[in-house]
Amino acid sequence: MLDPAHEPEETEAALVILSATDTAEQLAAAVGLPPDRTWNRGDIRPVSTLPYPYSGVKYVSRAPSTAQPSAHLDDLLGKIAPVKARVAALSTRLAEQSGRAGMVRVSLLHQTANPMPGYEFSPTQLAQVAELGAGLGLSIAVDDAEEASLAGSDPDHAGTVELAGVGGVTDSQAATS
């Protein structure tokens, strides 16, 4: 359990691109930037025995894990900026191919002991996410079960909140698709 006064909170921001038809290598080539992580449809997930239903690439912010979520988002958007037009075009193509939005998303994962964390993202940040053709999801993991139940959240499952852009594909949706 994190003590908010003594333990750092941890955050990660990532751009995730999924495809039912392209390989991870094809996705990376379409983006034009080497990804931080790749997987192909049918590969077994490292934390379970389930296969990935989609191929994917992941680009992760370089900010320290203890930086605030908005700092992670700024860093990720800066990392992706040189290829944002390519990401937007890929987002459009993937949505047309799959018949569903959300194949490209920016995800912020935040681990905290605070049962009611607050988040602020600037209009510029939200516009930059939208320019990518991406959804913006926020997953919050509250580490203190008692505080989490007081806040009305499930301590065993992080919640995803859609903030901007097109709808996202959550991990639970991807696992069942």
C-alpha positions, -999 to 999 in steps of 0.1 A, spaced: 0 0 0 13 34 -9 15 61 18 7 93 -1 31 112 22 60 89 17 56 69 -15 59 84 -50 30 80 -74 38 64 -107 26 73 -142 32 61 -177 19 77 -209 18 56 -241 6 57 -276 -8 23 -286 -17 14 -322 -36 -19 -328 -44 -38 -360 -62 -70 -368 -45 -72 -403 -11 -54 -402 19 -69 -384 37 -50 -357 65 -45 -382 41 -30 -408 26 -7 -381 61 5 -371 70 12 -407 38 31 -412 46 53 -382 82 58 -392 95 58 -355 110 27 -338 84 16 -311 93 8 -275 73 -24 -276 57 -46 -303 36 -77 -304 17 -97 -331 -17 -111 -332 -16 -146 -318 15 -140 -296 10 -151 -260 7 -122 -236 36 -122 -211 13 -121 -180 -12 -147 -191 -18 -176 -214 -41 -156 -236 -30 -146 -272 -31 -110 -283 -62 -104 -305 -44 -76 -324 -9 -68 -335 4 -36 -319 31 -11 -313 36 10 -282 54 43 -278 61 53 -242 69 87 -227 105 92 -215 95 113 -184 105 98 -150 78 75 -136 72 99 -107 64 129 -130 28 141 -132 5 127 -158 4 160 -177 42 160 -179 41 124 -193 15 135 -219 37 164 -229 67 142 -233 48 116 -253 33 142 -276 68 157 -282 82 123 -290 54 116 -315 53 151 -330 77 145 -359 54 116 -372 20 130 -361 7 132 -397 17 96 -403 0 85 -371 -32 104 -380 -33 88 -415 -27 53 -400 -55 60 -375 -79 68 -403 -69 37 -423 -71 14 -393 -106 27 -384 -118 22 -420 -103 -13 -421 -117 -24 -388 -150 -6 -388 -143 7 -353 -127 37 -338 -101 34 -311 -74 14 -328 -51 43 -320 -51 56 -284 -31 76 -259 -32 59 -225 -22 74 -192 -17 49 -164 -15 64 -129 -8 44 -97 -17 64 -66 -27 61 -30 -50 91 -34 -86 78 -37 -97 110 -55 -69 122 -77 -74 152 -99 -61 156 -134 -57 187 -156 -49 186 -193 -46 217 -214 -67 224 -245 -35 222 -265 -27 187 -252 -62 175 -260 -61 191 -294 -27 174 -301 -42 140 -291 -72 146 -314 -49 156 -343 -34 121 -340 -68 106 -345 -64 90 -311 -86 85 -281 -73 95 -247 -78 70 -219 -69 74 -182 -64 43 -161 -61 48 -123 -49 22 -99 -56 31 -63 -33 11 -41 -52 14 -8 -83 -9 -9 -100 8 20 -96 43 4 -106 29 -29 -139 15 -16 -146 48 0 -141 65 -34 -164 40 -50 -138 24 -72 -129 -12 -75 -94 -17 -60 -87 -48 -81 -94 -31 -115 -82 3 -128 -109 24 -144 -106 38 -179 -121 71 -186 -125 84 -222 -113 121 -223 -110 132 -259 -108 121 -295 -123 89 -307 -133 60 -285 -106 37 -272 -103 -1 -272 -97 -11 -235 -76 -41 -226 -108 -60 -217 -123 -53 -251 -91 -63 -269 -90 -96 -249 -125 -105 -260 -124 -93 -296 
